[in-house]
């Protein structure tokens, strides 16, 4: 994992910070709850393909193999790279770009958290419209029963409609 110092050295040495990079930096200043649960967080990127692609580029550039991404400016808070991939997956799913959605959602799967993994897998099965696979994971204990129930009750709809 890169240290804060290494991370900011990379940022300082980048040729130029684009407006997308600056906006992503603003997102990374948010505490995890704000980023996850409010319209100012990841949802603010919805419908803006350029910003979504900028987040994807940002992750590939600054955290290709890391688990944690330092916030800007450095604080005690750190952003989980898998968490960012999950939300990128959700954004792609809302655009009905299923392959990209699944690619990013799967990057959020962890080794330690079976409930989270089941939630991710149930969502992936929903996107694939694999009812049997969905039921397999949806019937297990997982983080977000409310969302799983919405997906189950709206299985024939798009992710955006069901979510």
N, C-alpha and C positions, 0 to 999 in steps of 0.2 A: 504494500500500500504506500502511496506517495504521502510524504509529510506535507503539512500545510506550506512549509517553506518551498518544497519542490513544486507543489501545485501552483503556487503563485509565481514562481520563477517561470514556469511554462506559460502562464497567462501573460506575464509581462513581456516575454519574448515572442508572443504571437505577433504576426505581422500587423494586424489591426483588429481591434475588437469591433465586431459588427453590432448593429442595433439589436439583432437577435441575441447575440452573446450577452449584451447588457440586460436585455429583458430576462434572459435565463438566470443571470446573476441575481436579478431582483427576486425571481421565484425562489432561488436558493437561500435568500435571506429570511424566508418565512420559516416559522417553526413548523415541525412536521404535521401537527394537527391542522394548522391553517392551510398548509399545502394540500393535505388529504381531504379535508372536510368542507372547505369553503369555495365559493365561486371565484375567489381571487387566486386560488391555487391552480392545480393542474387543469381544472375545468375551464380556466380562462384561455387555454390554448385551443379549445374545441372550435373546429371549423376553420382553423388557420393553418393550412398545410405547411406554409413556409416556417412558421414557428415550431411546428411539430418536427419537421425535418431538422431544424436547428437544434432542438433538444437531442435528437438522435445523433447528430454530428458531434455535439458537445460531449455526449457520453462516450462515443467512440474515441474522441480525441483526448479527453481528460481522465477517463476512467474505464479503459477498455477491459481491464481484468480486476479492477478493485471492487470491493464490497461496499466501501464507504466513500462518499465524495464530500470533501470539506465544504462548508458553507462559505459564502463571501459576504463580509469579511470573516476571518476565522473566529469562530465562537466555540462554545462547548457543544453546540448542536452540530450534528453531522447528518448528511442525507444518505439514505440507503440507496445504492445503485439499483438493486433489485426492485425497490419501491418505485423508483423512477421508471424502470422498464415496465412494471405493472401498469402504471398510469399511461405510459405511451401506448401500451397494448389496448387499454380502454379507449383512448382517443382514436386509434386506428379502427377498432371495432365499431365505434360510433360513426366512422366514415364508411363502414362496410368493407374495409380493406382487411379481410379475414386473415390472409397469410401473414401480413405484417403484424396484425394483432396477436396472433398465436405465437409468432416468433418472439415478440417482446414479453408476452405473458409468461411463456415458459422460462424466460431468463429470470423471473422472479421466484421461481421454485427454489426452496432451500432444503438442506439436508436435515435440519433439526425440527422443523415445524410441520408436522403431518397435517394439522388442521388447515393451515394456510395452503399447503400443497393440494389438499383435496378441494379447497375452494377454487384454486387456480385451475385444476384439472376439470372440475365441473363446468367452469366458465368456458374453457377450451372446447369441451364436448358440446356445450350449447352452441358455440360459434360454428362448429362442424356439423351441427344438427344431427348429432349422434345421440338419440334418446337413451339407448341402453347404456352407453358410456356415461352420459349425464347422470342418470339415475344411480349408477354405481357410486359416483363421487358425491352426488347431492344428498344421498341418504346417510352419509357419514357425518360425524361431528365436524363442523367447520366454523370459520370465523363469522361469516355473514349470512346467517340463515334468512334474513329478510330479503337480501338480494337473490339468494338461491331460490327462494319461494317465488319471487317475481319472475325469474327466468323460467322456472318450471311452469308457472301459470300462463306464460306468454311464449312458449317454446317455438311457435310458428312465426314469431315476429323477429325483427332485427334486434341487435343488442341495444341500440339506442332506444327503441320503442319499449323493450322489456325492462331495461335498467331504470 
